[in-house]
Amino acid sequence: MAGYLDKLGKDITRWRASGLVDAATATALEADARAHHRAGFSFGSVLMILAATLFGAALLLAIAANWEAIPRLVRVGGIFAVLIVGYAGGAFAKGRGHHAIAEGLWLVAAVAFGGGIALIGQMYHLSGDEADALFVWALGTAFAAAGLRSGPLTAGAVLLAGSWMAFVFGDGGPGRDIPVGYLVFAVALWAISLWTASVAARHLILLSLMLFVVLLYIEDELLYVPMLLAALSVAIVVFTSQRPVLADRVSGLGDGLAVQGLLGFIAGMSIVQAELYEGPYFLPVAIVVFAGIVGALLLAGRDNRALRWLAYAGFIFELGFVYLTLLDTMLGTAGFFFMAGLLLALLAWLISRIEKRLAAPEAGEGA
């Protein structure tokens, strides 16, 4: 966020030098931006959170290593003591303005909660498997995130929920269905992420939903599943480009929503291509992929650097995939690349002409 303030300060200085704003307006703009910006984590805060996570893991391993030598009552009391100290101490630190320490203590408590589930279950021989423990851990972390309004805990809950989904799918072997209930969990986590203002958690949720689609395709091998993902992703990019304010109000992701849309399109169409790479539909699908990437660039790539880099990477990946697939027909591959390059060059020329025509009246009005 400091980078944003620095860039805004330079813009305001340039506007003031150009006479677009007066000195009072420039000062007011800078003061308002600094008063309302949301400070992000510094490098020291990130290290504090990582250290807290490692500390929690080390504590659990130390307890597990000496588990038999510790009296049962002391075991249970120790787990609850870590939970109370972590959550209560974090709340106290938060109230004193030590946000990084607070988040670190809460993460220690969250790790201790997960370890406590496993250790107590083993001690009292409670029924259930690893998937049930993961679910309870994710649910408890989600409740803690909502109650404490913690962004890192929200992201941790999303990661745990995604791990539970993947574990349920992979642990049972053939015939084990993907947990459709994860969709309800994802909706709840999305609401919590809005409450805790955790942009990272919302990005993780969208990525986990893409994983859900992939697992759904692996389960039944229904081709329309990745096609629906690609179509929905296209709709997201179009919606974000046409209604950016409404899209940001709904998602709170800003330009990141368009990036997620393009990523979903590439993921969905990659599955479709992997399924149809030996058939006659491979080249038409490749053309759709190229058109989708270029369309995303035209619609939402002008002021979105992350989307542009993803589009470039996706374009290069698609070129390589087409090349490797059509390696036996080099002439056809060269012809396809030539036609694609010719069409893109023509499109670039048309866009540049349109932009010049649109810019000409504005220049005239300014003069």
Steps between C-alpha positions, in 0.01 A plus 500: 500500500794730555581461131150620416542806720837581344357472149198710596728763651697526177177528299367774726829689467476474122136610502589799715790597273270473196240722664236226517463541880590780734721472807210461743339221297834319464558511875146379568536209256826383657359530853185306410696220330733457797211512749290235328752260356513152651848413614623160388738266674862598505778250446554487875131417552520215250804360678318530832206297367728234352695480826176458694389216273834323538490553876156342519612202295813456713293515817265229377788278390667540836178403679444205268855373554450493877131412489518181702707659776251783557201431730165500320359796692813703430473416130146631467570798723810590302311500170226721641760727658667557162162576346403748771838672505512518121152638441476718813858622469446582135188698582692693765786570258250612235346744745845643573565555130743209450324348198781271384547352848124449528477316170801290595345395833171417330680281249677317783160438658356380167788256453460382859129446439571270206766311690275475803226335294739227391664449840178494701336273244791260531502520879130424545470273193231716341344375179569681174770531238746762379239662275267560796788654696586729210137610470470581870833683488389708201162571661654608830754721325221660296302580816813645661570711191147640502499568873844662504464659155837361394606494137783245543269266691246530219763404244605212724140379523474503120819297466377248756161473330666446162725235654194327642333499158807353329556248780142372487527460124836325500487295818213270410640386165271415209133556569554770766303806395619856522341677799236723342446655841825687447304747286295599805821527702652722228200735507529533877873562477439765234263681735757478779771635268284804428455553875874464569601694184726214391569535129747211513229269637264590214770425244564166670128421494481559125806283447347226714181516292709444189651197675146386578415509130816305412417233757143488375629437150739230623214331682261461204705623199212716379634746245230758559635564852823678391307661215261654753800621700642668189165657409444632852853639504436685174184648653703616802756677279227668296309603813815639662590702191149638445397559863827543692348690792223246552742210456731642765207567731386137471840330517730752666781377274536797265706409195572161655154371404581532129830317560311217669257492207780465246668234714175304519457525123851368437452219754167391356609513138826318583294205624288511185811504281658214692187298432472588129866524397481196270172590328396739225384759754845581631571796271155659546544474876849653472353790302240550774779510760702755305187709440408486869844613613510785247143595592593520868793725410276731299225513759690521828873510431554868441537597867554153646865400496443165672243401237736600220781284639262208547372546144855503363585187697181329387564596139853358510377184673233453235751548220726238653212260550388537138857457378557181699164357399541573128869418488442233235334748266751782501360660184153515653644641822694768314192591301290524814756722672531715187124552477472567872783754485345666194162529670655642818704752299186609315310525829779707657498736200123544520512564875776760462297679229189499717690632802648783290156596372359497851789706634478765227167660614620504861818681397296748302268568790797546734654755262 
